[in-house]
């Protein structure tokens, strides 16, 4: 592509750098726990203390990232799980260890580096230029100031410098990549035969009291857990949206105050003929003369531009396209080229323009954009934003009153429901270890519902945050204690289960006998399926357990045979009649495999390095504070 276009700069993400090392994968976690001490620090790494505030901020950022990645469909219980909390703490520990290492080795991130990166972020620009006001506004929305953001950026860049040295330097030989490719691309001709458990059911003769004996000795299998149905009310910022209506004056003011947001940036399509030149005066003079000569031809015959570009332009990326560079916005090209393009009219051809690359003859092909959305066009978007702001404020106003009402009038949800103008809802039956998906909920809500105060004393729960800006209050509507199902209710299904178990055993017994006969070269009277040539990545419809067994089987002698118990009962015989080795793979595929192996090896080296740092540094974690919700 046209070599004037600047390389994309590294995008800065507002958030803490997250390492992709499995938490505590290379060392024992128990040795890092402490029961008390260190004040309110969640963790200590040497002399550094991770405060509860720092941990809470990192946890919230990780939760928001997961919600964005899942489109808001992530399970709320997962967002506050113990595993996620420990993962966040371990990332903070890793960051501190790596940052300390970077500082000790003399790594420095200069002010100019930080300024360059901040200035390159498109979100911080207005009209193509960096806007400090926009910068402050966006950071304020993330609860940060420029100094805090820039300090965190320095830390992230220092950590990145250390980690990239390991991740990018791992070595994988061509032989390893080629071998993995051969294994990956190998194909085997596979047939299979299933001895279904159903075929052996007629042979099963259960004892008359077999089901009753099993029932009496496996009571826990038939125990129904304690269950409740709950009545609940939910205060949600999203549900308040319908009640919000900004005034016409507020909508108009928001449009006027943010007029630049609704502008459509102007983009221009241009073609060029580039005559390159080095820095010597002689080369420049010769290139200019050649450019002037071509420009003179174009003045006489403008329609020849594409043909002359193909023949004479020394920009290999665009010459084959008649010099076409496509559409680009102001600031995408070097300044002399950019200034010329954005001063021309559509269809105009410029005189030679000098840049650091040589001389350009430019034709402006088309202009688009440059106009802003009208007030009426932008109005729906602005109204929705203002509704969300109003709903957020209303939610904050109601949250405390909602919580107080649930507590003060704990014998009913009516007052809390009237306060937020929402009708109470009822759930299905909920066990202690599961939750009805038809209602909002997570582990905190379950714990509250099954607490003595709610279950035995018939009181409301407290207001529980089950998701960001979603509070739920609940009470018990119905309760069923844990009980063992009567034998009469389960006897029929239990009888079938026991019969199928014994039938599966008979099928496996016969299957193993047939397998042994096949391995000895005998006729086992097996009606094989049609043979299919399949690979690990191309199963051709062969069941997964059959394919896995086929590629685990020794193929030193063909045909080769194997067997495996079928997941639903019965036994499956597998035959491999032919092996087709992969041909020499394309270089690009081997390169992809090698790159993947390098990344895996680099991550392993980084993880090992982190483990060594943790052994050299005293790391203590407060399990009670990490798990506290």
N, C-alpha and C positions, 0 to 999 in steps of 0.2 A: 504494500500500500504506500501511498505518497509519503515520502520520508520527512515532510514538513510537519506532519501531524505529531504533536507531542505524545510521548508515552503516557499511558494512564498512570496517574499517581496512586499511591497506596491509599485505600479508603480507610478513614478513621472511624471506628465503631465506638459509640458512647457506651462504654461498659467495660468491665474488668476482663482482661485477657484470660481465657479459660484453657488450661492444658488438657490434652486428651489422654492423660495417663490414668488408668483405673486407680481409684483411691486405695492407698495402702496395699497395692498389689505386690510389692517387693519387700515388705517388712511387716513385722507383727504389730498390729494396732494396739493390742492390750498393753504393751509396754509403754505406751504414750499417754495412758489415762492417769489422772490424778483426782482424788476425791475432793480436795478443797485447796485453799490457798490461792495466791495470785489475784486476790481481789475479785473483780468482776470480769477478768480476762477469760475469754473462751479458749484461747490457746496461748502458749508462750513458745517462742522460737529463739533460743538463746536469751538475749536481753530484750527482745521485741515482744510486745503483748498485743494480741488481737482482741480488741474490745468487743463488747456485745453490740455496740452501735455499728462497728465495721462489719461484723458478721451479719447483722440484720440487713444492712445495705447490700452486701454481696448476695445474700439469700434472695432478697427481693428482686435484684437484677437478674439472677438465674431463673427465678419463677417467671418473670416477665418475658425473658428470652424464650423459655419453653412454651409459653402461651402464644407468642408470635409465631414460632415455628410450627405449632400445631393448629394455627388458625383459631385459637380459643377453645379447642376441643379436648385439651388435656384433662385427665381426671384430677379434680381438686385435691383428692387424697394424696396423689403422687407429689403434688406441689409442696406438701408439707411433711413428706415422709422422712423418717430417720435417715434413710440411705442418702437422700438428696442433701440433707443438712451436713452429714459427714463428708460428702463429696465437696460441698462448698468450702468447708473448713480446710480440707486437705489441699484444695487449690490455693487458698490463702497461704498455707504453710509452704507449698511449693514455690509460690511467687516470692515470698520473703527470702527463702533459701537461695533462689536463683538471682534475685536482685542483689543480695549481699555479695554473692560470688562475682557478679558483674562489677560492682563498686570496688571490690578488693583487687580485681585485675586491672583497674584503671579505666574501665569503659565510661564514657561521658556522652550525654546527649546535649548538644548545644542549644542555645536559645534560637539560633537561626534554623536548626533542623525542625524544632517544634513549630516555629512560625511558618515555615514552608509547608508543612503538612496541614496545619490548620487552614492556611490560605488556599489550599488545593481542594478542600472539601466543598462540594457543590452546594450542600445544604446551608452553608454559611455565606452564600453569595446572593447578591441582588444586582440585577442588571449586569451580570457578568463580572462583578467586582466583589471582593471580600467586604462584608458588612459587619462591623463590630457590634452594632445594635442587634442584628439578626443572630450573631454568635451568642451574645448574652441572653437573648430571649430563648433560644433553643436550650441552652444549658440550664437556664432557670426552670424550664419545664421538666428537666431531669433532676432538679434539686441540687444543682452544682453552680459554682462560679468559675470564671475563666482560670484563676490560679489553681483551684482544685483540679479542674479538668486537665490542665497542662501538666501538673505534677503527676497525675495518674498516667498521662500519656508518656511522660519520661520513664516512669516505672515499667510500663508495658513494653516500651521500646528496648529498655535494658534487658528485660526478661527475654524478649524476642531475639536479641543478639546472641544470648547464651544458648537458647534452645535451638536456634537455626544452625548453630555450629555442629550440633549432634545430629539433628534430623536430616540435614542436607549433605552430611559428609560420609554417611554409611556406604560401604562398598559391597556390590553384588557382581559376581563374575558373569560373563556371557554364558559360560557353561551351566551355571545354576539357572539362569533364565531360560535357556534352551531346554534343560531337563524338565523344568516345571511346565513349560509349554507342551512338551511331549506327553507328560502325564495328563495335563489338562485336556489335550486334544485327542488322546487315544480313544478308540471306539471298540466296543465289544458286541459281538452278535449274541443276543440273549433270547432264550426261551424260558417259559416258566409253567408250572403246573400246580394248582391249588387243591389240596385235600381239605375240603370244607368240613367243619365240625358238624354241620347239619346232616351230612351223609352217615354219621356214626350215631346219631341220636337214637335210632331204633335199637341199637345194640346196648344202650345204657339201661340198667336195671337198678334203680335206687331202692334202698331199704325203705320200708313203710314209714319209719319215723326219722328218716334222714333230715328232712327239712326242719322238724321240731328240735332235733339235737343241735343242728347248726344255729338255729335261732337262739336257743338257750345259751350256747357258748359264745355267741357274737352279738350280745345285746347292744353294744355301742353302734353297730352298723345300722340299727333300726331306731336309733334315738333321734327324735325331732328336736332341734335346739330351741331354746327359749326365743319367743318371737313377740313383737309388738306391732301394732298399727298406731301411727302417730298423726296428730293434727298439727299443722304448722302454718306459720305466716312468714312471708319473705319480704324484706325491704331491700330493693335493688335499685341502683342508680338507673339502670336501663329501663326498668319498669316505670320509673318516674318521668321518662322522656315524654310520654303521651300527655302528661299534665302540664308540661312546660310550653310556654308560648312567648317568645321574645317580641317586643314591640317593633313596629315598623321603623321607628327612629333608631333603635338599637341595631337593627339589621343594616340600615343605611350607614350608620357610623362605623360599623365593623368593616363594611366594604370600603369606605373612604380611607380608613386608617391602614388598610392592608391592600391598597390598590395594586402594588407591585406583585402581589401573589397571583393576581388574576391576569397578568400579562402573559401573552404567548410569545416566547422569544423568537426573534427573527432569525431565519436560517436561509442560507444562500447556496445555490448549486453553481459550481464553477468548473471549468476545464482549463488546463494550462499546458504549455510547451516549455519544458525546462532545458536550458543549456547550461550545464555545470561548468564551474571554474574554480581553480584553487586560488590561494591568496596572492599569487604573483601578479604584478601589473601586466605582464605580457599575456598571461592566461586570461585575465579579466578583459583585456582589450580585444582579444581574439573572440571570446565568448560573446561580448557585447556586439561585435560586428556581425557575428552569425545570427544573433537574435534580431538585430535591426533588419537584416536581410529577409528573415522569415516574416517579420512584422510588415515589411513593405509588400511582400507577396499577399499577405492576408488582407491588407487594405484594398488590394485590387480584387481579391476573390475570397471574401469572408467564409463562404461555404466550404472552403478547402481546409478549415481548421482541424477537423478530426483526422483527415488523411495526413496532413503535415505533422500532427502530433504523433501518430503511429510511426511515421517515417523518421522524424528528427528528435522527438523529446527524449531526454536522457533520464527521465523518471520511469524506471521499469514497471513500477506498480500501476501507473495510470496510462502509460503510452499505449498499451494494447487496447485500452478502452477509449481511444481517441482523446486522451488527456482528462477524461471525466473524473472528478474527485467526489462526486455526490454532494449531498447537503451537509453543511456544517454551520455552527453558530459562531458569533464573534468571539475571538480569543482562542479558537482552535488551531489557528495557523500562526506562523511567525509574523511579527508585527508588520513589516513592509508589505507582505502578501495580503495579510488581513486588512490593512488600511486601504489597499487598492481595491480589493473585492467589495468592501462595504461603502465605497464611494462611487461605484459604477452603477449604470442602469442595465436592466436586462437586455441581452443581445449585444452589448458593447464589448469591444475587444481593446485591451489596454496596450499601451506602448510597453516595451520591456521594463520589468520591475526588478531591481536588484535586491537579493537577500543573501544570507550566508551560504546558500546552496548554489548560487549562480544567478542567471537571468530568466525571468518568467514572462511569457506572453499569456495573458489571462483573458478568457472569455466568460462573462457572467451569463449563465444559462437561465436561471429562474430565481425568484424570491418568494418566500412563503413566511407566514407568521408576522410578527411585529405588531399585532393588534391584541388588545386585552378583551377579556370577557366583559360583557355589559353587566350592569347591576342585576337585571332580570335573569341573565344567564347564570350568574353566580349566586343568586338569592337562595335556591334550595340548599346548596352546600353551606352557606353562611348560617342559615336558620338551623340546620342540623347541628353545627358546631356550637351555636349559642344555646340550643336546647341541652346539649350534653354538659355545657358549663353550668347552666341553671340547675340541671338535674344533679350534678355533682355537689353544688352548694346546698341544694335541698336535702340531699342524702346526708350531708354532714350535719345539717340542722336537726334532722329527724333521728339520726343514729342514737344520740344520747337519750332523747326522750323515749325512743323505742325500747332501749335497754332498760331504762328506769321503769317503764310501764310493765314490762314482762316480770320484773322483780316485785314491784309494789302490788300488782294485782295478779299474783301468781296462781290463783285458782281458775283462771280463764284466759283465753287468748283474745277475747272480744275487744277489750280496750286497746290492745296493741294493734289489732286489725283495723279498728275504727280510726286510730291515729294515722295510719299510713294509707287508709282507704283501699284496703285489699282484703278480699274474702279468704278465710282460712281454707286450707286444702287438706286432704287426707291421703296418706300413703297406703301402699299395699303392706303385706306382712313383711317385717324386717327381722332378720336374725342378728345376733350380736356380731357375727363375723362377716356380714354382708349387708348391702344396702339396696333398696329398691331404686332402680334407675329412673323411675318416673318422678322422683323427688330430688331436690338439691341436697347434697350431703357429703360428708367425709368422715374421717375417723373421729374428729373432735365432736361432731354432732352425735355419732353413735355412742361415744363414751358418755356424753351428757344424758342422752335418752335412757341409757341403762344404768345410770347412777341411782343410788338409793333415794336421793331427794326427789327425783323426777318419777322413778318407777314405784317406789313405796309410798312416798308422801304426796303423790299426785300433784306436783307443782310444775310450773313452766320451767323450761331450760332458760339459761341466760341467753342473751343475744350472741349467736355464734357466727363468726365470719367464715363462710364456707367457700368463698371465692372473693377476689378483690371487689370491693364495694357491693358485696352481697351479704346481708345479715339474715339469719333465720332464728326464729323462736319456735319451740315445739313443746308438746305435752302428750302424754299417753292417752290414746283413745280406746285401745283394747290390748289385752295382755294374755299370752298363752305361756305357761311354764314349760320347761323342757320335759319331755315324756317319751317313753318307748312305745312305738306303734304296736298295737295288739297283733298277735300271731295271725289271727284270721284275716287281717288286712294285707299282710305281706306274704302269706303262705303260697299263693299262686305264683307270684313273681319269683319267690325264692326257689320254688320247685324247678322252674324253668332255668334259673341260674345254675343250680347244681347239676342238672342234666347237661347243660351246655359245657360246663367245666369238665365233666367226665368225657363228653364227646370230643372235646378239644384234646384231652390227654390221649384218647384212642387215635385221633388223627395224627398227632405228633409221633406217637409210637410207630404207626404204619409208615409215616413219612420218613423217619430215620432209617427204618428197615429198607425202604426203597432207595434211599440215598446211598446206603452202604452197598447195595446190589449194583447200583450204577457205577460206583467208584471201582468195583471189581470187574466191570465190563459185562455184567449180566443184563438180561432183559427184565426191566422192572415194570413193564406194561404201563408206561406213562404216556398220556396224550398231551404232548407238548404244544404250547401256543406257537403261532407262526414266528419264526426267528426275526428279530429286528436288530439292525446295527445302530447302536445308541452310544452316546457319550455322556460324560458327567454333566455337561451343560446342554445336552440335547437328548432328553430321555425318550422321545418318540412315544410318549404315552405309557411307558412302562411304569408300574407302581413304584413309589419311592423306596419301599423296603426291599423290593426285588433288585432295583438298580444299585442300591448301596451294597447289598450282598454280592452282586455280580462283580463289582469293582474291588471288593475285599478278598475275592477268591484267588487262590494261587492258580496261575495260568501256564505254569511250566509244562503241563501236559494237557492237550486238548483232545476231545471235549473235556471241560472241567465242570464239576458239579458242586452244588452247595445247597443248603437248606436253612430255613428260618421259620420260626413260629409266626403265624399271621397275627396282626394286631387284634382282629375281631374274633379270634379262635380259629383253630385249624393249623395246617402246616403248608408251607410253600417250597417246592423244589425249583432250583434254578440251574439252567444249563448255559455254559459259554462255549459256543462252537467255533468261534473265529475271533481273532484279534487283529485290528487294523491300526498299525502305528501311524502317528501323525507324520505328515510330510514336513520338510523343512519350512517352518513358518515364516510369514512375512516379517521383515525387520521391525515394522512399526508395532506389531503385536508383542514381539520379544522385548522391545523397548518399554512398552506399557507394563508388562510383567516385571521387568527389571526395576522400573520406577516404583511399583507397588512393593516389591521386596525391599527396596532401599528405604521406603517410608516405614515399613514394619521394623526393619533392623534399626533404623534411626530412633524410632520410638522406644525400642527395647534398650538401646544404649543410653538414651536420655533417662529412662526409668531407673536403670542401674546407677547412673550418676546421681540422681536424686536420692536413691536409697543410701548411697555412700555419704552424701551431705547430711542426711538425717542421722546417720550413725555418729557423725562428727559433731553434730549440734544437738544440744539438749532440747527436745520437743516434748511439750506436755499439753494434753487436751483435757478440758473440763467436760466430761461426758454429761453431767447433770445440766450444765448450761446449754450445751449443744442440743440436747433433746427437749429442753424446756420450750413449750409452745404457748 
